[in-house]
Amino acid sequence: VTSFSYEDFKKLLEYLYSPDFKYSHRDEYLIAIHCRLRIGEVLGLTKKDVDFEKGILHIKRTATNDKEGHAILGIRTKTPSGERDIVLNELTEPVLIHAIEHMKPNENDLLFPNPNGNVYTDSALNSCLKRICAKIGIIDNAHNHKLRHSYSTNIYSAGTDYKVMEQTLGHSDIRMTLDRYTDLPLEIQKKELQKYVDRVKMELGDSINKYTKEEKSSKP
């Protein structure tokens, strides 16, 4: 899966932050982009995974399918290295605040349950993303996983250390290719990821500042 072009990625972010956004799943897409998550990991998030006090988002599980193809909540991440902590920042925190305030009660305390209180399917969000992209004139074939790939491309362009990229993305291959790999302290993650935050803020300007201000004012 390739990433969106830089121009298309910017166009998508601008629409996701726009007051004219008319579709579902805005928070899910923003979390996938800014937290470097697979869509299944986003759909597996629960309220307990969000720690505003420590500024951490815990990634512990992913949505998956059972043998009949029905969406279910898994008990672990896709790979062992997928279980990780993501540092919250001024892009991710307001989105999580909004998600918690608008989450519907459900048995598993999911942040993003479907109308029946169960796990959304990956395909549901994929279909919605395709409609969004068609609406704003992105002709490239849209796919959920392009959100992560586009993040990877843009965070690299912003000059973020590649070890931070690998750790936050939850990749396992870096652990096999490096002889010695020590988990980076969260403070180093935070410092490096700020380069990406600054780039997004510079590109989107007032739209993201307005969204951030409104949601932070209602922080739980």
PyRosetta script that sets phi, psi and omega in degrees:
from pyrosetta import init, pose_from_sequence

init()
pose = pose_from_sequence("VTSFSYEDFKKLLEYLYSPDFKYSHRDEYLIAIHCRLRIGEVLGLTKKDVDFEKGILHIKRTATNDKEGHAILGIRTKTPSGERDIVLNELTEPVLIHAIEHMKPNENDLLFPNPNGNVYTDSALNSCLKRICAKIGIIDNAHNHKLRHSYSTNIYSAGTDYKVMEQTLGHSDIRMTLDRYTDLPLEIQKKELQKYVDRVKMELGDSINKYTKEEKSSKP")
pose.set_psi(1, 127.0)
pose.set_omega(1, 177.6)
pose.set_phi(2, -88.5)
pose.set_psi(2, 170.6)
pose.set_omega(2, 178.3)
pose.set_phi(3, -90.3)
pose.set_psi(3, 165.3)
pose.set_omega(3, 168.9)
pose.set_phi(4, -66.2)
pose.set_psi(4, 151.9)
pose.set_omega(4, 172.4)
pose.set_phi(5, -63.6)
pose.set_psi(5, 160.7)
pose.set_omega(5, -180.0)
pose.set_phi(6, -57.6)
pose.set_psi(6, -42.5)
pose.set_omega(6, -178.2)
pose.set_phi(7, -64.8)
pose.set_psi(7, -42.1)
pose.set_omega(7, 179.9)
pose.set_phi(8, -69.7)
pose.set_psi(8, -38.3)
pose.set_omega(8, 179.2)
pose.set_phi(9, -62.9)
pose.set_psi(9, -43.1)
pose.set_omega(9, 177.8)
pose.set_phi(10, -63.9)
pose.set_psi(10, -42.1)
pose.set_omega(10, 179.4)
pose.set_phi(11, -61.6)
pose.set_psi(11, -40.8)
pose.set_omega(11, 178.6)
pose.set_phi(12, -64.9)
pose.set_psi(12, -45.4)
pose.set_omega(12, 179.2)
pose.set_phi(13, -62.5)
pose.set_psi(13, -42.3)
pose.set_omega(13, 179.2)
pose.set_phi(14, -59.2)
pose.set_psi(14, -40.7)
pose.set_omega(14, -179.5)
pose.set_phi(15, -72.7)
pose.set_psi(15, -37.5)
pose.set_omega(15, 178.7)
pose.set_phi(16, -62.2)
pose.set_psi(16, -31.3)
pose.set_omega(16, 179.1)
pose.set_phi(17, -92.0)
pose.set_psi(17, -4.1)
pose.set_omega(17, -175.4)
pose.set_phi(18, -76.2)
pose.set_psi(18, 142.5)
pose.set_omega(18, 174.3)
pose.set_phi(19, -66.5)
pose.set_psi(19, -12.3)
pose.set_omega(19, 178.9)
pose.set_phi(20, -89.0)
pose.set_psi(20, 2.5)
pose.set_omega(20, -180.0)
pose.set_phi(21, -62.6)
pose.set_psi(21, 127.0)
pose.set_omega(21, -172.2)
pose.set_phi(22, -120.6)
pose.set_psi(22, 12.6)
pose.set_omega(22, -174.8)
pose.set_phi(23, -112.1)
pose.set_psi(23, 177.2)
pose.set_omega(23, 176.3)
pose.set_phi(24, -88.7)
pose.set_psi(24, 168.5)
pose.set_omega(24, 167.8)
pose.set_phi(25, 72.2)
pose.set_psi(25, 21.1)
pose.set_omega(25, 178.2)
pose.set_phi(26, -57.8)
pose.set_psi(26, -47.2)
pose.set_omega(26, -178.1)
pose.set_phi(27, -61.3)
pose.set_psi(27, -40.6)
pose.set_omega(27, -179.6)
pose.set_phi(28, -61.0)
pose.set_psi(28, -43.6)
pose.set_omega(28, -179.1)
pose.set_phi(29, -67.3)
pose.set_psi(29, -41.4)
pose.set_omega(29, 179.9)
pose.set_phi(30, -65.4)
pose.set_psi(30, -39.0)
pose.set_omega(30, 177.1)
pose.set_phi(31, -65.9)
pose.set_psi(31, -41.9)
pose.set_omega(31, 178.2)
pose.set_phi(32, -59.4)
pose.set_psi(32, -42.2)
pose.set_omega(32, -178.2)
pose.set_phi(33, -71.7)
pose.set_psi(33, -55.9)
pose.set_omega(33, -171.3)
pose.set_phi(34, -79.1)
pose.set_psi(34, -21.1)
pose.set_omega(34, 178.1)
pose.set_phi(35, -102.4)
pose.set_psi(35, 1.4)
pose.set_omega(35, 176.6)
pose.set_phi(36, 63.3)
pose.set_psi(36, 37.2)
pose.set_omega(36, -174.4)
pose.set_phi(37, -101.5)
pose.set_psi(37, 149.7)
pose.set_omega(37, 166.4)
pose.set_phi(38, -69.0)
pose.set_psi(38, 150.6)
pose.set_omega(38, -179.6)
pose.set_phi(39, -59.1)
pose.set_psi(39, -38.6)
pose.set_omega(39, 177.4)
pose.set_phi(40, -60.2)
pose.set_psi(40, -35.2)
pose.set_omega(40, 177.5)
pose.set_phi(41, -69.4)
pose.set_psi(41, -38.0)
pose.set_omega(41, 176.7)
pose.set_phi(42, -62.4)
pose.set_psi(42, -46.6)
pose.set_omega(42, -177.3)
pose.set_phi(43, -69.2)
pose.set_psi(43, -17.8)
pose.set_omega(43, 178.4)
pose.set_phi(44, -91.9)
pose.set_psi(44, 0.1)
pose.set_omega(44, -178.7)
pose.set_phi(45, -70.6)
pose.set_psi(45, 139.9)
pose.set_omega(45, 174.0)
pose.set_phi(46, -118.5)
pose.set_psi(46, 166.5)
pose.set_omega(46, -179.0)
pose.set_phi(47, -59.8)
pose.set_psi(47, -35.0)
pose.set_omega(47, -178.9)
pose.set_phi(48, -68.6)
pose.set_psi(48, -17.5)
pose.set_omega(48, -179.9)
pose.set_phi(49, -75.8)
pose.set_psi(49, -14.1)
pose.set_omega(49, -177.2)
pose.set_phi(50, -98.4)
pose.set_psi(50, 118.3)
pose.set_omega(50, 179.2)
pose.set_phi(51, -118.8)
pose.set_psi(51, 93.1)
pose.set_omega(51, -179.1)
pose.set_phi(52, -68.1)
pose.set_psi(52, -31.7)
pose.set_omega(52, -177.7)
pose.set_phi(53, -63.0)
pose.set_psi(53, -43.7)
pose.set_omega(53, 179.9)
pose.set_phi(54, -92.0)
pose.set_psi(54, -8.8)
pose.set_omega(54, -179.5)
pose.set_phi(55, 69.5)
pose.set_psi(55, 42.0)
pose.set_omega(55, -173.9)
pose.set_phi(56, -132.3)
pose.set_psi(56, 142.8)
pose.set_omega(56, 170.0)
pose.set_phi(57, -114.2)
pose.set_psi(57, 120.4)
pose.set_omega(57, -178.4)
pose.set_phi(58, -89.5)
pose.set_psi(58, 125.4)
pose.set_omega(58, 176.6)
pose.set_phi(59, -103.4)
pose.set_psi(59, 109.5)
pose.set_omega(59, -172.0)
pose.set_phi(60, -122.0)
pose.set_psi(60, -16.4)
pose.set_omega(60, -173.7)
pose.set_phi(61, -157.3)
pose.set_psi(61, 172.2)
pose.set_omega(61, 176.9)
pose.set_phi(62, -139.5)
pose.set_psi(62, 152.2)
pose.set_omega(62, 171.2)
pose.set_phi(63, -73.3)
pose.set_psi(63, 144.5)
pose.set_omega(63, -178.7)
pose.set_phi(64, -146.9)
pose.set_psi(64, -170.6)
pose.set_omega(64, 178.9)
pose.set_phi(65, -120.0)
pose.set_psi(65, 145.6)
pose.set_omega(65, 174.6)
pose.set_phi(66, -83.2)
pose.set_psi(66, -175.1)
pose.set_omega(66, -175.7)
pose.set_phi(67, -63.6)
pose.set_psi(67, -24.7)
pose.set_omega(67, 179.0)
pose.set_phi(68, -89.1)
pose.set_psi(68, -0.6)
pose.set_omega(68, 179.1)
pose.set_phi(69, 87.3)
pose.set_psi(69, 10.4)
pose.set_omega(69, 178.5)
pose.set_phi(70, -84.9)
pose.set_psi(70, 141.1)
pose.set_omega(70, 178.9)
pose.set_phi(71, -69.1)
pose.set_psi(71, 130.9)
pose.set_omega(71, 178.1)
pose.set_phi(72, -137.6)
pose.set_psi(72, 163.4)
pose.set_omega(72, 177.0)
pose.set_phi(73, -87.5)
pose.set_psi(73, 118.1)
pose.set_omega(73, 179.4)
pose.set_phi(74, -74.5)
pose.set_psi(74, 171.6)
pose.set_omega(74, -178.9)
pose.set_phi(75, -104.8)
pose.set_psi(75, -3.1)
pose.set_omega(75, -179.9)
pose.set_phi(76, -153.0)
pose.set_psi(76, 173.2)
pose.set_omega(76, 177.8)
pose.set_phi(77, -81.9)
pose.set_psi(77, 172.8)
pose.set_omega(77, -177.2)
pose.set_phi(78, -59.0)
pose.set_psi(78, -41.4)
pose.set_omega(78, 178.3)
pose.set_phi(79, -133.1)
pose.set_psi(79, 160.5)
pose.set_omega(79, 177.7)
pose.set_phi(80, -55.2)
pose.set_psi(80, -38.4)
pose.set_omega(80, -180.0)
pose.set_phi(81, -73.0)
pose.set_psi(81, -11.9)
pose.set_omega(81, 178.6)
pose.set_phi(82, -70.9)
pose.set_psi(82, -21.9)
pose.set_omega(82, 176.3)
pose.set_phi(83, -79.3)
pose.set_psi(83, 113.6)
pose.set_omega(83, -170.9)
pose.set_phi(84, -157.2)
pose.set_psi(84, 171.3)
pose.set_omega(84, 175.0)
pose.set_phi(85, -112.4)
pose.set_psi(85, 134.3)
pose.set_omega(85, 179.1)
pose.set_phi(86, -110.1)
pose.set_psi(86, 131.0)
pose.set_omega(86, 178.1)
pose.set_phi(87, -74.1)
pose.set_psi(87, 129.1)
pose.set_omega(87, 176.5)
pose.set_phi(88, -77.3)
pose.set_psi(88, 152.9)
pose.set_omega(88, 177.9)
pose.set_phi(89, -145.2)
pose.set_psi(89, -172.7)
pose.set_omega(89, -174.4)
pose.set_phi(90, -72.0)
pose.set_psi(90, -8.9)
pose.set_omega(90, 171.8)
pose.set_phi(91, -89.9)
pose.set_psi(91, -42.0)
pose.set_omega(91, -173.4)
pose.set_phi(92, -83.4)
pose.set_psi(92, -36.4)
pose.set_omega(92, -176.1)
pose.set_phi(93, -59.9)
pose.set_psi(93, -47.3)
pose.set_omega(93, 179.6)
pose.set_phi(94, -62.0)
pose.set_psi(94, -34.8)
pose.set_omega(94, 179.7)
pose.set_phi(95, -67.3)
pose.set_psi(95, -41.2)
pose.set_omega(95, 178.9)
pose.set_phi(96, -68.5)
pose.set_psi(96, -35.6)
pose.set_omega(96, 175.4)
pose.set_phi(97, -60.5)
pose.set_psi(97, -47.6)
pose.set_omega(97, 179.5)
pose.set_phi(98, -61.5)
pose.set_psi(98, -41.8)
pose.set_omega(98, -179.2)
pose.set_phi(99, -63.2)
pose.set_psi(99, -43.5)
pose.set_omega(99, -179.1)
pose.set_phi(100, -66.3)
pose.set_psi(100, -40.8)
pose.set_omega(100, -179.8)
pose.set_phi(101, -65.6)
pose.set_psi(101, -27.2)
pose.set_omega(101, -175.0)
pose.set_phi(102, -110.1)
pose.set_psi(102, 4.8)
pose.set_omega(102, -179.6)
pose.set_phi(103, -69.2)
pose.set_psi(103, 143.1)
pose.set_omega(103, 178.2)
pose.set_phi(104, -91.1)
pose.set_psi(104, 140.0)
pose.set_omega(104, 179.7)
pose.set_phi(105, -55.0)
pose.set_psi(105, 135.7)
pose.set_omega(105, 179.3)
pose.set_phi(106, -155.2)
pose.set_psi(106, 158.8)
pose.set_omega(106, -173.1)
pose.set_phi(107, -57.9)
pose.set_psi(107, -38.5)
pose.set_omega(107, -176.9)
pose.set_phi(108, -94.5)
pose.set_psi(108, 3.0)
pose.set_omega(108, -179.7)
pose.set_phi(109, 60.5)
pose.set_psi(109, 34.3)
pose.set_omega(109, 179.5)
pose.set_phi(110, -67.7)
pose.set_psi(110, 141.7)
pose.set_omega(110, 175.6)
pose.set_phi(111, -69.5)
pose.set_psi(111, -32.5)
pose.set_omega(111, -173.8)
pose.set_phi(112, -129.8)
pose.set_psi(112, 65.8)
pose.set_omega(112, 179.4)
pose.set_phi(113, -78.0)
pose.set_psi(113, 157.2)
pose.set_omega(113, 173.0)
pose.set_phi(114, -77.9)
pose.set_psi(114, 174.9)
pose.set_omega(114, -176.5)
pose.set_phi(115, -56.7)
pose.set_psi(115, -21.8)
pose.set_omega(115, 178.7)
pose.set_phi(116, -91.3)
pose.set_psi(116, 2.1)
pose.set_omega(116, 179.5)
pose.set_phi(117, 85.0)
pose.set_psi(117, 8.8)
pose.set_omega(117, -179.3)
pose.set_phi(118, -104.9)
pose.set_psi(118, -172.6)
pose.set_omega(118, -177.9)
pose.set_phi(119, -80.8)
pose.set_psi(119, 135.0)
pose.set_omega(119, 172.9)
pose.set_phi(120, -68.6)
pose.set_psi(120, 153.2)
pose.set_omega(120, 172.9)
pose.set_phi(121, -84.9)
pose.set_psi(121, 151.2)
pose.set_omega(121, 174.9)
pose.set_phi(122, -58.0)
pose.set_psi(122, -38.7)
pose.set_omega(122, -176.9)
pose.set_phi(123, -66.1)
pose.set_psi(123, -30.7)
pose.set_omega(123, 178.6)
pose.set_phi(124, -62.9)
pose.set_psi(124, -44.2)
pose.set_omega(124, 179.0)
pose.set_phi(125, -73.3)
pose.set_psi(125, -31.3)
pose.set_omega(125, 178.4)
pose.set_phi(126, -65.9)
pose.set_psi(126, -43.0)
pose.set_omega(126, 179.2)
pose.set_phi(127, -63.6)
pose.set_psi(127, -41.5)
pose.set_omega(127, 179.1)
pose.set_phi(128, -64.7)
pose.set_psi(128, -41.3)
pose.set_omega(128, 179.3)
pose.set_phi(129, -61.5)
pose.set_psi(129, -39.5)
pose.set_omega(129, 178.5)
pose.set_phi(130, -62.2)
pose.set_psi(130, -40.4)
pose.set_omega(130, 179.2)
pose.set_phi(131, -66.9)
pose.set_psi(131, -39.5)
pose.set_omega(131, 178.3)
pose.set_phi(132, -62.0)
pose.set_psi(132, -47.5)
pose.set_omega(132, -178.1)
pose.set_phi(133, -64.0)
pose.set_psi(133, -39.1)
pose.set_omega(133, 177.3)
pose.set_phi(134, -63.5)
pose.set_psi(134, -38.4)
pose.set_omega(134, -179.3)
pose.set_phi(135, -61.6)
pose.set_psi(135, -39.6)
pose.set_omega(135, -173.9)
pose.set_phi(136, -99.6)
pose.set_psi(136, 9.2)
pose.set_omega(136, 172.5)
pose.set_phi(137, 84.9)
pose.set_psi(137, 22.6)
pose.set_omega(137, 174.3)
pose.set_phi(138, -89.8)
pose.set_psi(138, 110.9)
pose.set_omega(138, -174.5)
pose.set_phi(139, -90.2)
pose.set_psi(139, -14.2)
pose.set_omega(139, 177.8)
pose.set_phi(140, -64.1)
pose.set_psi(140, 144.9)
pose.set_omega(140, -178.8)
pose.set_phi(141, -61.0)
pose.set_psi(141, 112.2)
pose.set_omega(141, -177.0)
pose.set_phi(142, -81.3)
pose.set_psi(142, 142.7)
pose.set_omega(142, 178.2)
pose.set_phi(143, -154.6)
pose.set_psi(143, 144.7)
pose.set_omega(143, -178.7)
pose.set_phi(144, -50.7)
pose.set_psi(144, -43.0)
pose.set_omega(144, -173.1)
pose.set_phi(145, -68.9)
pose.set_psi(145, -17.6)
pose.set_omega(145, 177.0)
pose.set_phi(146, -65.4)
pose.set_psi(146, -22.8)
pose.set_omega(146, 179.1)
pose.set_phi(147, -63.4)
pose.set_psi(147, -45.6)
pose.set_omega(147, 177.8)
pose.set_phi(148, -67.3)
pose.set_psi(148, -42.7)
pose.set_omega(148, -179.9)
pose.set_phi(149, -63.1)
pose.set_psi(149, -38.9)
pose.set_omega(149, 180.0)
pose.set_phi(150, -68.0)
pose.set_psi(150, -37.2)
pose.set_omega(150, 175.2)
pose.set_phi(151, -61.0)
pose.set_psi(151, -46.2)
pose.set_omega(151, -178.1)
pose.set_phi(152, -58.2)
pose.set_psi(152, -44.7)
pose.set_omega(152, -179.1)
pose.set_phi(153, -63.4)
pose.set_psi(153, -43.9)
pose.set_omega(153, -175.1)
pose.set_phi(154, -77.9)
pose.set_psi(154, -31.1)
pose.set_omega(154, 177.9)
pose.set_phi(155, -72.3)
pose.set_psi(155, -33.0)
pose.set_omega(155, 175.2)
pose.set_phi(156, -65.5)
pose.set_psi(156, -42.1)
pose.set_omega(156, 179.5)
pose.set_phi(157, -64.1)
pose.set_psi(157, -28.5)
pose.set_omega(157, -179.4)
pose.set_phi(158, -79.0)
pose.set_psi(158, -6.2)
pose.set_omega(158, 175.4)
pose.set_phi(159, 90.6)
pose.set_psi(159, 20.4)
pose.set_omega(159, -179.9)
pose.set_phi(160, -75.8)
pose.set_psi(160, 140.4)
pose.set_omega(160, -179.9)
pose.set_phi(161, -55.8)
pose.set_psi(161, 135.1)
pose.set_omega(161, -174.7)
pose.set_phi(162, -65.2)
pose.set_psi(162, -27.4)
pose.set_omega(162, 178.5)
pose.set_phi(163, -68.2)
pose.set_psi(163, -36.3)
pose.set_omega(163, 175.4)
pose.set_phi(164, -65.8)
pose.set_psi(164, -40.8)
pose.set_omega(164, 177.8)
pose.set_phi(165, -57.7)
pose.set_psi(165, -49.5)
pose.set_omega(165, -176.8)
pose.set_phi(166, -64.9)
pose.set_psi(166, -42.2)
pose.set_omega(166, -176.6)
pose.set_phi(167, -68.5)
pose.set_psi(167, -43.0)
pose.set_omega(167, -178.4)
pose.set_phi(168, -72.9)
pose.set_psi(168, -29.0)
pose.set_omega(168, 177.6)
pose.set_phi(169, -75.7)
pose.set_psi(169, -16.6)
pose.set_omega(169, 178.3)
pose.set_phi(170, 75.7)
pose.set_psi(170, 32.9)
pose.set_omega(170, 178.4)
pose.set_phi(171, -81.2)
pose.set_psi(171, 149.4)
pose.set_omega(171, 178.3)
pose.set_phi(172, -101.9)
pose.set_psi(172, -23.5)
pose.set_omega(172, -172.9)
pose.set_phi(173, -66.7)
pose.set_psi(173, -27.6)
pose.set_omega(173, 179.7)
pose.set_phi(174, -63.8)
pose.set_psi(174, -31.4)
pose.set_omega(174, -179.6)
pose.set_phi(175, -71.1)
pose.set_psi(175, -23.0)
pose.set_omega(175, 179.6)
pose.set_phi(176, -87.8)
pose.set_psi(176, -30.2)
pose.set_omega(176, -174.4)
pose.set_phi(177, -89.8)
pose.set_psi(177, -20.6)
pose.set_omega(177, 177.3)
pose.set_phi(178, -98.8)
pose.set_psi(178, 135.0)
pose.set_omega(178, -178.6)
pose.set_phi(179, -64.4)
pose.set_psi(179, -43.5)
pose.set_omega(179, 179.7)
pose.set_phi(180, -130.9)
pose.set_psi(180, 122.5)
pose.set_omega(180, -179.0)
pose.set_phi(181, -133.5)
pose.set_psi(181, 114.0)
pose.set_omega(181, -179.8)
pose.set_phi(182, -104.1)
pose.set_psi(182, 133.2)
pose.set_omega(182, 178.6)
pose.set_phi(183, -57.0)
pose.set_psi(183, 131.5)
pose.set_omega(183, -177.4)
pose.set_phi(184, -76.8)
pose.set_psi(184, 138.5)
pose.set_omega(184, 176.0)
pose.set_phi(185, -57.6)
pose.set_psi(185, 148.6)
pose.set_omega(185, -177.4)
pose.set_phi(186, -62.1)
pose.set_psi(186, -30.5)
pose.set_omega(186, 179.6)
pose.set_phi(187, -65.3)
pose.set_psi(187, -34.0)
pose.set_omega(187, 177.5)
pose.set_phi(188, -70.6)
pose.set_psi(188, -41.3)
pose.set_omega(188, 175.1)
pose.set_phi(189, -55.5)
pose.set_psi(189, -48.7)
pose.set_omega(189, -176.2)
pose.set_phi(190, -59.9)
pose.set_psi(190, -44.0)
pose.set_omega(190, -179.0)
pose.set_phi(191, -64.6)
pose.set_psi(191, -44.1)
pose.set_omega(191, -178.3)
pose.set_phi(192, -69.5)
pose.set_psi(192, -42.1)
pose.set_omega(192, -177.5)
pose.set_phi(193, -69.6)
pose.set_psi(193, -18.8)
pose.set_omega(193, 177.7)
pose.set_phi(194, -62.7)
pose.set_psi(194, -25.1)
pose.set_omega(194, 177.4)
pose.set_phi(195, -63.0)
pose.set_psi(195, -40.6)
pose.set_omega(195, 178.1)
pose.set_phi(196, -68.6)
pose.set_psi(196, -43.9)
pose.set_omega(196, 179.0)
pose.set_phi(197, -57.3)
pose.set_psi(197, -46.6)
pose.set_omega(197, -179.0)
pose.set_phi(198, -62.4)
pose.set_psi(198, -37.3)
pose.set_omega(198, -179.4)
pose.set_phi(199, -67.7)
pose.set_psi(199, -43.6)
pose.set_omega(199, 179.4)
pose.set_phi(200, -62.7)
pose.set_psi(200, -43.6)
pose.set_omega(200, 179.8)
pose.set_phi(201, -62.8)
pose.set_psi(201, -38.3)
pose.set_omega(201, 179.3)
pose.set_phi(202, -65.8)
pose.set_psi(202, -39.5)
pose.set_omega(202, -177.0)
pose.set_phi(203, -74.7)
pose.set_psi(203, -38.9)
pose.set_omega(203, -173.3)
pose.set_phi(204, -95.0)
pose.set_psi(204, -24.0)
pose.set_omega(204, 173.9)
pose.set_phi(205, 60.8)
pose.set_psi(205, -128.5)
pose.set_omega(205, -170.3)
pose.set_phi(206, -62.4)
pose.set_psi(206, -31.6)
pose.set_omega(206, -176.2)
pose.set_phi(207, -62.6)
pose.set_psi(207, -43.3)
pose.set_omega(207, -179.7)
pose.set_phi(208, -75.4)
pose.set_psi(208, -34.3)
pose.set_omega(208, 178.4)
pose.set_phi(209, -63.5)
pose.set_psi(209, -39.0)
pose.set_omega(209, 179.5)
pose.set_phi(210, -66.1)
pose.set_psi(210, -46.0)
pose.set_omega(210, 179.4)
pose.set_phi(211, -61.1)
pose.set_psi(211, -46.0)
pose.set_omega(211, -178.6)
pose.set_phi(212, -61.6)
pose.set_psi(212, -44.7)
pose.set_omega(212, -178.3)
pose.set_phi(213, -62.6)
pose.set_psi(213, -43.8)
pose.set_omega(213, -177.3)
pose.set_phi(214, -65.3)
pose.set_psi(214, -42.8)
pose.set_omega(214, -176.1)
pose.set_phi(215, -77.4)
pose.set_psi(215, -36.9)
pose.set_omega(215, -179.6)
pose.set_phi(216, -65.1)
pose.set_psi(216, -28.2)
pose.set_omega(216, -179.0)
pose.set_phi(217, -67.3)
pose.set_psi(217, -17.0)
pose.set_omega(217, -179.2)
pose.set_phi(218, -115.2)
pose.set_psi(218, 24.1)
pose.set_omega(218, -177.8)
pose.set_phi(219, -58.3)
pose.set_psi(219, 132.9)
pose.set_omega(219, -178.4)
pose.set_phi(220, -70.2)
pose.dump_pdb("model.pdb")
